[in-house]
Amino acid sequence: MSSRKMSGRKMRYIHRCTRCLLPETKPGLTFDEKGVCSACRNYENRENINWDERWSQLQSLVNEYANGYESYNCLIPVSGGKDSFFQVNTILKLGLRPLLVTATTCHPSELGKQNLSTLQGIPGVDSIQITPDREVRRRMNVLGLRRLGDISWPEHVSIFTTPVKVAVNFGIPLIIWGENPQNEYGTGSETDASSFLLDKRWVNRHGGLLGLTPEALVDFHHFTYREILPYVYPAQEEIDRLGVKGIFLGQYVPWDGFHNKRVAEGMGFKAHRKRVEGSACDYENLDNLQTGIHDYFKWLKYGFGRATDICSSWIRRGYISREQGKEIVRDRDGMYPSSYLDVPLAEILDNIGVTKRQFDEICEKHTNKEIHL
């Protein structure tokens, strides 16, 4: 492997959306007869939404929970990223008293910890952070990397289970999630893209399980039930009994990551001092040092990375042209993750007990040879 991209290989031609840059290889993405992807069509459909009416619907919904609860009337899953700040800012404007819940990331960065601390210090909120057994998480990271080509598998599972577990245990009725990913990224059915609810059905379909359930770790991968318990979704009967509901905030307000970043900066959020490795900007995915590895494997498997996602979002919103986006993607996508947030790859791998040689062998195993010739 070279320090930039895979040495000695080229990519076959991949059809991309005629409006943005999302490729045909993106799982779940569809294209119409004009070559426009479902993410762009979803965004186009937002022009038909009466956002003032949606805001009124949100106000009516939260009013149901504003009174009658002794402690918290809603819960917000937060990482300390720009969207977390935007969610908190919006909910505080609505007069709710939220509990912020963080499922600790796999390898927290210093900048991520700083931003999370700033968020937790905002007046009007209480917060808790759940950190599962680090050794168990390390073993899950290695399993995810080797078997699935996804070092972030345990994190993807825990961010969708931990907040629900806390809501059930505390009797908090309303969970405020961020955007609807199927609407923003075009990777689900029309029903999924228009859904206002994040529930167990959504997690099973779109929660990053990649065909592997936490329970399967007990049956096939030498984990104990106690070890995987933090990653198991709460029983549906208990959720129904308590009336816990999770909603996508992005279905009530026009979601825009760049706008969220500006709101977050006004609240004390700090971006990286330069563009993040393999990305198109300095303000996305700052909390987990393993993100560069995760994004690189997306490139190996599907032929696109984080820069494509970000540039496509910018193109839809008119921040850059498609040609400008192509230049950024050519320069940034597919970078070998020699470092992330200036932390060397060797140090990140050492945290989970994998050598660079082993890492490169795993990269080769998960490289899609039909894309990377």
VOPAGU-2260 file (C-alpha; in pm, 1 decimal, decimal comma):
REM VOPAGU-2260
SITE   aa  ch    i         X         Y         Z
SITE  MET   A    0       0,0       0,0       0,0
SITE  SER   A    1     120,8     348,4     -80,1
SITE  SER   A    2      84,5     644,7     149,9
SITE  ARG   A    3    -178,6     792,5     -85,5
SITE  LYS   A    4    -387,3     524,3    -252,3
SITE  MET   A    5    -359,7     158,1    -337,2
SITE  SER   A    6     -41,5     102,8    -528,8
SITE  GLY   A    7     -46,0     -67,9    -867,0
SITE  ARG   A    8    -422,5     -58,4    -914,8
SITE  LYS   A    9    -671,4     152,4   -1103,7
SITE  MET   A   10   -1048,2     170,7   -1071,3
SITE  ARG   A   11   -1292,6      63,2   -1337,6
SITE  TYR   A   12   -1538,1     325,0   -1455,7
SITE  ILE   A   13   -1821,2     371,0   -1205,9
SITE  HIS   A   14   -2143,0     546,4   -1304,1
SITE  ARG   A   15   -2221,7     840,3   -1077,7
SITE  CYS   A   16   -2529,4    1052,3   -1027,5
SITE  THR   A   17   -2563,0    1314,2   -1299,4
SITE  ARG   A   18   -2631,8    1580,6   -1036,0
SITE  CYS   A   19   -2407,9    1489,3    -742,8
SITE  LEU   A   20   -2120,2    1239,9    -718,6
SITE  LEU   A   21   -2275,0     939,6    -544,6
SITE  PRO   A   22   -2185,1     617,6    -730,3
SITE  GLU   A   23   -2383,6     316,5    -842,8
SITE  THR   A   24   -2184,6     105,3    -595,0
SITE  LYS   A   25   -2338,4     276,1    -289,9
SITE  PRO   A   26   -2558,4      11,5    -122,0
SITE  GLY   A   27   -2929,9      91,3    -147,0
SITE  LEU   A   28   -2888,7     389,6    -379,8
SITE  THR   A   29   -3116,8     399,1    -684,7
SITE  PHE   A   30   -3116,6     602,9   -1005,5
SITE  ASP   A   31   -3400,5     723,5   -1227,4
SITE  GLU   A   32   -3412,2     727,5   -1606,4
SITE  LYS   A   33   -3219,3    1057,7   -1610,5
SITE  GLY   A   34   -2936,6     915,4   -1402,7
SITE  VAL   A   35   -3033,1    1118,6   -1094,0
SITE  CYS   A   36   -2982,9     938,3    -764,4
SITE  SER   A   37   -3245,7     887,3    -496,1
SITE  ALA   A   38   -3057,8    1115,5    -252,9
SITE  CYS   A   39   -3086,2    1406,2    -497,8
SITE  ARG   A   40   -3452,7    1330,1    -565,2
SITE  ASN   A   41   -3521,8    1319,5    -190,2
SITE  TYR   A   42   -3355,8    1657,9    -150,0
SITE  GLU   A   43   -3550,5    1796,6    -446,0
SITE  ASN   A   44   -3875,1    1682,1    -283,3
SITE  ARG   A   45   -3797,6    1897,6      20,6
SITE  GLU   A   46   -3903,2    2197,7    -187,9
SITE  ASN   A   47   -4259,6    2067,6    -160,0
SITE  ILE   A   48   -4252,0    2053,9     219,0
SITE  ASN   A   49   -4411,3    2330,0     423,9
SITE  TRP   A   50   -4137,0    2365,2     684,8
SITE  ASP   A   51   -4338,6    2611,6     894,8
SITE  GLU   A   52   -4606,5    2346,5     921,2
SITE  ARG   A   53   -4348,5    2082,4    1009,1
SITE  TRP   A   54   -4212,8    2308,5    1285,7
SITE  SER   A   55   -4565,6    2348,0    1421,9
SITE  GLN   A   56   -4603,0    1969,5    1416,9
SITE  LEU   A   57   -4281,6    1937,6    1615,2
SITE  GLN   A   58   -4402,3    2195,9    1866,7
SITE  SER   A   59   -4729,2    2009,2    1908,5
SITE  LEU   A   60   -4543,2    1683,0    1954,6
SITE  VAL   A   61   -4302,9    1809,7    2219,1
SITE  ASN   A   62   -4587,9    1985,7    2401,4
SITE  GLU   A   63   -4721,5    1639,6    2478,1
SITE  TYR   A   64   -4404,7    1575,4    2676,4
SITE  ALA   A   65   -4338,8    1920,2    2820,3
SITE  ASN   A   66   -4524,9    1858,3    3144,5
SITE  GLY   A   67   -4594,1    1569,4    3373,8
SITE  TYR   A   68   -4238,7    1434,6    3395,3
SITE  GLU   A   69   -4044,9    1489,2    3714,7
SITE  SER   A   70   -3699,6    1485,9    3553,0
SITE  TYR   A   71   -3633,0    1470,3    3178,3
SITE  ASN   A   72   -3895,1    1493,5    2908,5
SITE  CYS   A   73   -3663,6    1395,9    2623,1
SITE  LEU   A   74   -3329,3    1233,9    2551,3
SITE  ILE   A   75   -3077,9    1341,0    2286,1
SITE  PRO   A   76   -2810,2    1094,0    2167,6
SITE  VAL   A   77   -2493,7    1303,4    2124,8
SITE  SER   A   78   -2135,1    1249,3    2016,5
SITE  GLY   A   79   -2013,0    1606,2    2057,7
SITE  GLY   A   80   -2016,1    1668,2    1682,7
SITE  LYS   A   81   -2170,4    1963,2    1502,4
SITE  ASP   A   82   -2509,3    1791,7    1464,0
SITE  SER   A   83   -2524,0    1720,5    1837,2
SITE  PHE   A   84   -2488,7    2091,3    1909,0
SITE  PHE   A   85   -2764,0    2171,1    1658,8
SITE  GLN   A   86   -2999,9    1913,6    1811,1
SITE  VAL   A   87   -2943,8    2049,3    2161,0
SITE  ASN   A   88   -2987,4    2408,8    2046,3
SITE  THR   A   89   -3316,8    2324,5    1873,0
SITE  ILE   A   90   -3460,8    2129,3    2164,7
SITE  LEU   A   91   -3370,3    2395,8    2418,9
SITE  LYS   A   92   -3551,7    2651,9    2200,6
SITE  LEU   A   93   -3860,4    2431,8    2229,9
SITE  GLY   A   94   -3844,9    2450,8    2608,3
SITE  LEU   A   95   -3772,0    2085,8    2682,8
SITE  ARG   A   96   -3535,0    1958,0    2950,2
SITE  PRO   A   97   -3314,2    1701,2    2774,9
SITE  LEU   A   98   -3079,8    1437,3    2904,2
SITE  LEU   A   99   -2779,2    1407,2    2673,7
SITE  VAL   A  100   -2657,5    1049,0    2629,8
SITE  THR   A  101   -2323,4     957,1    2476,4
SITE  ALA   A  102   -2225,8     605,5    2375,2
SITE  THR   A  103   -1848,5     637,4    2404,8
SITE  THR   A  104   -1671,2     599,3    2074,2
SITE  CYS   A  105   -1415,0     326,8    2008,4
SITE  HIS   A  106   -1101,9     546,2    2022,7
SITE  PRO   A  107   -1189,9     898,3    2139,5
SITE  SER   A  108    -982,6    1183,4    1995,0
SITE  GLU   A  109    -865,9    1474,8    2205,9
SITE  LEU   A  110   -1063,5    1719,5    1991,8
SITE  GLY   A  111   -1370,2    1502,4    2020,1
SITE  LYS   A  112   -1342,2    1490,4    2398,7
SITE  GLN   A  113   -1302,2    1867,9    2407,2
SITE  ASN   A  114   -1613,7    1926,2    2196,6
SITE  LEU   A  115   -1817,5    1679,5    2399,4
SITE  SER   A  116   -1714,1    1853,4    2720,6
SITE  THR   A  117   -1821,9    2188,2    2573,1
SITE  LEU   A  118   -2158,7    2042,8    2476,5
SITE  GLN   A  119   -2211,4    1888,1    2819,6
SITE  GLY   A  120   -2142,6    2228,3    2976,7
SITE  ILE   A  121   -2429,7    2407,2    2802,4
SITE  PRO   A  122   -2678,1    2550,2    3055,4
SITE  GLY   A  123   -3006,9    2362,9    3072,9
SITE  VAL   A  124   -2882,6    2010,5    3007,8
SITE  ASP   A  125   -2770,2    1712,6    3210,4
SITE  SER   A  126   -2557,3    1443,7    3049,8
SITE  ILE   A  127   -2429,8    1092,3    3097,5
SITE  GLN   A  128   -2174,2     888,0    2906,9
SITE  ILE   A  129   -2182,7     508,8    2881,5
SITE  THR   A  130   -1847,5     337,5    2822,3
SITE  PRO   A  131   -1868,0     -41,4    2776,5
SITE  ASP   A  132   -1582,3    -271,0    2873,4
SITE  ARG   A  133   -1283,5    -148,3    2670,8
SITE  GLU   A  134   -1132,3    -494,7    2626,8
SITE  VAL   A  135   -1462,0    -631,4    2495,7
SITE  ARG   A  136   -1487,3    -334,4    2259,4
SITE  ARG   A  137   -1130,7    -396,7    2137,7
SITE  ARG   A  138   -1212,9    -758,5    2057,1
SITE  MET   A  139   -1525,0    -643,0    1872,9
SITE  ASN   A  140   -1319,4    -390,6    1674,5
SITE  VAL   A  141   -1082,2    -665,7    1562,3
SITE  LEU   A  142   -1369,2    -900,1    1476,2
SITE  GLY   A  143   -1548,6    -630,0    1280,1
SITE  LEU   A  144   -1232,7    -536,3    1092,9
SITE  ARG   A  145   -1135,6    -892,8    1005,4
SITE  ARG   A  146   -1475,0   -1043,5     928,1
SITE  LEU   A  147   -1679,7    -747,9     801,1
SITE  GLY   A  148   -1418,1    -496,6     692,7
SITE  ASP   A  149   -1575,2    -253,0     940,2
SITE  ILE   A  150   -1372,2    -158,5    1245,6
SITE  SER   A  151   -1663,6      59,9    1359,5
SITE  TRP   A  152   -1920,0    -222,1    1386,7
SITE  PRO   A  153   -1949,2    -211,7    1767,9
SITE  GLU   A  154   -1978,7     166,9    1765,1
SITE  HIS   A  155   -2255,6     160,7    1505,4
SITE  VAL   A  156   -2443,6     -90,2    1718,7
SITE  SER   A  157   -2396,8      90,2    2049,8
SITE  ILE   A  158   -2501,7     436,5    1928,0
SITE  PHE   A  159   -2843,4     293,8    1844,5
SITE  THR   A  160   -2886,2      71,9    2151,0
SITE  THR   A  161   -2737,1     275,2    2438,3
SITE  PRO   A  162   -2972,8     577,5    2416,2
SITE  VAL   A  163   -3277,9     350,6    2396,6
SITE  LYS   A  164   -3160,6     151,3    2698,5
SITE  VAL   A  165   -3116,7     473,4    2897,1
SITE  ALA   A  166   -3458,1     601,9    2788,0
SITE  VAL   A  167   -3619,9     278,9    2904,3
SITE  ASN   A  168   -3430,6     271,8    3236,3
SITE  PHE   A  169   -3504,9     637,9    3313,8
SITE  GLY   A  170   -3859,8     634,1    3178,8
SITE  ILE   A  171   -3785,2     910,2    2925,7
SITE  PRO   A  172   -4057,1     909,7    2659,5
SITE  LEU   A  173   -3900,4    1090,5    2364,3
SITE  ILE   A  174   -3564,9    1037,5    2185,9
SITE  ILE   A  175   -3448,7    1313,3    1949,0
SITE  TRP   A  176   -3225,0    1170,5    1675,6
SITE  GLY   A  177   -3065,1    1375,4    1395,2
SITE  GLU   A  178   -3133,3    1343,8    1023,0
SITE  ASN   A  179   -3310,6    1053,1     855,4
SITE  PRO   A  180   -3011,2     888,3     680,0
SITE  GLN   A  181   -3232,1     718,9     419,9
SITE  ASN   A  182   -3369,3    1058,4     318,7
SITE  GLU   A  183   -3032,7    1236,6     327,2
SITE  TYR   A  184   -2830,2     963,4     154,1
SITE  GLY   A  185   -3098,6     796,7     -59,8
SITE  THR   A  186   -3032,2     444,5      64,8
SITE  GLY   A  187   -3379,7     323,9     150,0
SITE  SER   A  188   -3728,8     288,4      13,1
SITE  GLU   A  189   -3963,7     585,2     -24,5
SITE  THR   A  190   -4129,7     470,2     297,2
SITE  ASP   A  191   -3795,8     470,5     479,6
SITE  ALA   A  192   -3701,1     810,7     335,5
SITE  SER   A  193   -4025,5     968,2     453,3
SITE  SER   A  194   -4031,1     804,7     797,3
SITE  PHE   A  195   -4037,1    1024,5    1107,5
SITE  LEU   A  196   -3953,2     738,1    1345,1
SITE  LEU   A  197   -3634,0     557,3    1438,9
SITE  ASP   A  198   -3738,5     229,1    1597,6
SITE  LYS   A  199   -3618,1    -129,7    1624,5
SITE  ARG   A  200   -3736,6    -204,8    1272,1
SITE  TRP   A  201   -3518,7      78,6    1141,2
SITE  VAL   A  202   -3216,8     -40,7    1342,0
SITE  ASN   A  203   -3253,6    -394,3    1209,1
SITE  ARG   A  204   -3265,7    -264,4     850,6
SITE  HIS   A  205   -3027,3      32,2     859,3
SITE  GLY   A  206   -2835,9      27,7    1188,6
SITE  GLY   A  207   -2503,7     -97,0    1050,7
SITE  LEU   A  208   -2534,6    -459,0    1165,2
SITE  LEU   A  209   -2404,0    -589,6     829,6
SITE  GLY   A  210   -2571,3    -922,9     889,4
SITE  LEU   A  211   -2410,5    -976,3    1229,9
SITE  THR   A  212   -2616,6    -948,3    1547,5
SITE  PRO   A  213   -2472,3    -904,8    1897,8
SITE  GLU   A  214   -2635,9   -1234,0    1995,6
SITE  ALA   A  215   -2436,8   -1410,6    1722,2
SITE  LEU   A  216   -2116,0   -1310,5    1902,4
SITE  VAL   A  217   -2215,3   -1547,2    2181,3
SITE  ASP   A  218   -2310,9   -1832,0    1949,6
SITE  PHE   A  219   -2014,5   -1816,3    1712,4
SITE  HIS   A  220   -1741,2   -1580,0    1833,0
SITE  HIS   A  221   -1659,5   -1667,3    2195,6
SITE  PHE   A  222   -1820,7   -1370,2    2369,5
SITE  THR   A  223   -2029,3   -1411,4    2681,5
SITE  TYR   A  224   -2383,7   -1280,2    2707,9
SITE  ARG   A  225   -2273,3   -1037,1    2978,8
SITE  GLU   A  226   -2011,4    -895,7    2744,2
SITE  ILE   A  227   -2253,8    -831,5    2459,1
SITE  LEU   A  228   -2545,8    -713,9    2677,3
SITE  PRO   A  229   -2471,3    -338,7    2627,6
SITE  TYR   A  230   -2512,4    -393,1    2253,0
SITE  VAL   A  231   -2847,2    -575,2    2268,6
SITE  TYR   A  232   -3153,9    -366,7    2182,4
SITE  PRO   A  233   -3411,9    -341,2    2464,4
SITE  ALA   A  234   -3716,2    -567,9    2455,6
SITE  GLN   A  235   -3993,4    -425,0    2239,7
SITE  GLU   A  236   -4253,5    -503,2    2507,5
SITE  GLU   A  237   -4070,5    -275,7    2752,1
SITE  ILE   A  238   -4040,5       1,2    2492,8
SITE  ASP   A  239   -4411,6     -22,8    2416,9
SITE  ARG   A  240   -4508,0     -36,8    2785,0
SITE  LEU   A  241   -4322,5     286,6    2857,7
SITE  GLY   A  242   -4427,2     453,0    2531,7
SITE  VAL   A  243   -4069,5     539,4    2430,6
SITE  LYS   A  244   -4059,2     698,7    2083,6
SITE  GLY   A  245   -3759,8     799,9    1871,6
SITE  ILE   A  246   -3802,0    1071,3    1607,6
SITE  PHE   A  247   -3578,9    1216,9    1335,5
SITE  LEU   A  248   -3534,9    1589,8    1395,9
SITE  GLY   A  249   -3436,1    1626,7    1030,9
SITE  GLN   A  250   -3792,0    1547,0     925,3
SITE  TYR   A  251   -3915,9    1859,7    1104,6
SITE  VAL   A  252   -3643,0    2110,4    1013,8
SITE  PRO   A  253   -3450,1    2146,5     683,8
SITE  TRP   A  254   -3133,0    1953,6     766,0
SITE  ASP   A  255   -2801,0    2095,4     649,4
SITE  GLY   A  256   -2469,0    1982,3     794,8
SITE  PHE   A  257   -2288,0    2300,8     697,2
SITE  HIS   A  258   -2556,8    2516,0     860,0
SITE  ASN   A  259   -2541,0    2292,5    1167,8
SITE  LYS   A  260   -2166,4    2352,5    1182,0
SITE  ARG   A  261   -2215,4    2728,6    1192,9
SITE  VAL   A  262   -2472,7    2695,3    1471,2
SITE  ALA   A  263   -2234,9    2466,3    1660,4
SITE  GLU   A  264   -1942,9    2707,7    1627,9
SITE  GLY   A  265   -2158,0    2976,1    1787,5
SITE  MET   A  266   -2198,1    2740,2    2084,7
SITE  GLY   A  267   -1824,7    2667,4    2123,4
SITE  PHE   A  268   -1772,9    2374,3    1884,3
SITE  LYS   A  269   -1417,1    2353,3    1746,8
SITE  ALA   A  270   -1326,3    2216,5    1404,4
SITE  HIS   A  271    -994,0    2057,2    1313,8
SITE  ARG   A  272    -731,7    2313,7    1215,4
SITE  LYS   A  273    -712,9    2169,1     861,7
SITE  ARG   A  274    -904,8    1932,7     636,3
SITE  VAL   A  275    -940,3    1591,5     796,5
SITE  GLU   A  276    -746,7    1315,7     623,4
SITE  GLY   A  277    -956,2    1152,3     349,7
SITE  SER   A  278   -1235,4    1405,6     397,2
SITE  ALA   A  279   -1343,9    1724,1     222,1
SITE  CYS   A  280   -1373,0    1945,7     528,2
SITE  ASP   A  281   -1244,8    2013,1     878,9
SITE  TYR   A  282   -1565,7    1971,4    1080,7
SITE  GLU   A  283   -1697,1    1616,7    1021,4
SITE  ASN   A  284   -1621,1    1299,4    1222,0
SITE  LEU   A  285   -1384,3    1443,8    1479,1
SITE  ASP   A  286   -1463,4    1216,1    1772,4
SITE  ASN   A  287   -1322,3     875,2    1675,4
SITE  LEU   A  288    -963,8     811,1    1562,7
SITE  GLN   A  289   -1074,4     490,2    1389,0
SITE  THR   A  290   -1291,2     681,4    1140,3
SITE  GLY   A  291   -1013,4     706,7     882,8
SITE  ILE   A  292    -987,6     327,6     876,5
SITE  HIS   A  293   -1365,6     292,6     847,3
SITE  ASP   A  294   -1378,3     535,7     555,2
SITE  TYR   A  295   -1084,9     370,7     378,0
SITE  PHE   A  296   -1262,9      36,3     384,1
SITE  LYS   A  297   -1565,8     200,9     225,7
SITE  TRP   A  298   -1331,3     302,8     -55,7
SITE  LEU   A  299   -1191,5     -50,9     -84,0
SITE  LYS   A  300   -1536,4    -211,2     -94,3
SITE  TYR   A  301   -1739,7      45,7    -288,6
SITE  GLY   A  302   -1494,6     277,3    -463,2
SITE  PHE   A  303   -1588,8     599,2    -284,2
SITE  GLY   A  304   -1521,4     762,4      49,4
SITE  ARG   A  305   -1609,4    1043,0     287,3
SITE  ALA   A  306   -1520,3    1321,8      43,7
SITE  THR   A  307   -1781,7    1194,5    -202,5
SITE  ASP   A  308   -2054,2    1200,8      63,0
SITE  ILE   A  309   -1969,6    1552,9     177,5
SITE  CYS   A  310   -1921,1    1699,6    -168,7
SITE  SER   A  311   -2249,2    1547,3    -287,3
SITE  SER   A  312   -2429,1    1715,7       0,4
SITE  TRP   A  313   -2264,6    2047,9     -85,7
SITE  ILE   A  314   -2352,9    2013,0    -454,8
SITE  ARG   A  315   -2721,9    1953,7    -376,4
SITE  ARG   A  316   -2729,7    2267,7    -165,0
SITE  GLY   A  317   -2544,4    2480,7    -419,5
SITE  TYR   A  318   -2231,5    2538,4    -210,7
SITE  ILE   A  319   -2002,8    2403,4    -484,0
SITE  SER   A  320   -2041,5    2294,0    -845,9
SITE  ARG   A  321   -2024,1    1931,8    -954,3
SITE  GLU   A  322   -1692,1    2002,0   -1127,0
SITE  GLN   A  323   -1548,0    2151,0    -808,5
SITE  GLY   A  324   -1666,9    1845,7    -620,5
SITE  LYS   A  325   -1499,2    1611,8    -869,5
SITE  GLU   A  326   -1166,2    1784,9    -811,6
SITE  ILE   A  327   -1197,4    1750,0    -434,9
SITE  VAL   A  328   -1297,4    1384,6    -460,5
SITE  ARG   A  329   -1007,5    1303,2    -694,0
SITE  ASP   A  330    -769,5    1456,1    -441,1
SITE  ARG   A  331    -919,0    1326,9    -116,6
SITE  ASP   A  332   -1106,9     998,9    -165,8
SITE  GLY   A  333    -914,2     675,1    -124,3
SITE  MET   A  334    -629,1     811,0      84,7
SITE  TYR   A  335    -449,3     535,6     270,8
SITE  PRO   A  336    -514,3     614,3     641,7
SITE  SER   A  337    -151,6     682,6     740,1
SITE  SER   A  338    -290,9     909,9    1011,2
SITE  TYR   A  339    -619,4    1050,1    1134,0
SITE  LEU   A  340    -647,3    1386,3    1306,9
SITE  ASP   A  341    -264,7    1379,8    1296,9
SITE  VAL   A  342    -244,1    1056,6    1501,1
SITE  PRO   A  343     -32,9     791,4    1320,9
SITE  LEU   A  344    -200,2     474,9    1192,6
SITE  ALA   A  345      41,3     255,6    1391,7
SITE  GLU   A  346     -76,8     415,3    1716,5
SITE  ILE   A  347    -442,8     371,0    1623,3
SITE  LEU   A  348    -388,5       6,4    1529,5
SITE  ASP   A  349    -185,7     -60,8    1844,1
SITE  ASN   A  350    -490,6      43,0    2045,8
SITE  ILE   A  351    -668,3    -271,4    1923,4
SITE  GLY   A  352    -360,4    -496,5    1899,0
SITE  VAL   A  353    -328,4    -514,2    1519,3
SITE  THR   A  354       0,2    -461,3    1336,5
SITE  LYS   A  355      30,6    -260,9    1016,2
SITE  ARG   A  356     123,2    -576,0     825,0
SITE  GLN   A  357    -189,5    -749,5     951,1
SITE  PHE   A  358    -391,1    -439,9     864,5
SITE  ASP   A  359    -266,2    -437,6     505,7
SITE  GLU   A  360    -351,3    -806,9     471,7
SITE  ILE   A  361    -704,3    -735,4     593,8
SITE  CYS   A  362    -728,8    -446,4     346,2
SITE  GLU   A  363    -633,9    -682,3      63,2
SITE  LYS   A  364    -891,1    -937,6     176,1
SITE  HIS   A  365   -1176,8    -685,0     166,0
SITE  THR   A  366   -1075,7    -504,9    -153,9
SITE  ASN   A  367   -1345,0    -534,6    -420,6
SITE  LYS   A  368   -1141,2    -666,8    -714,9
SITE  GLU   A  369   -1425,1    -590,6    -957,4
SITE  ILE   A  370   -1379,4    -219,0    -881,3
SITE  HIS   A  371   -1007,2    -197,9    -811,0
SITE  LEU   A  372    -847,9    -361,8   -1114,4
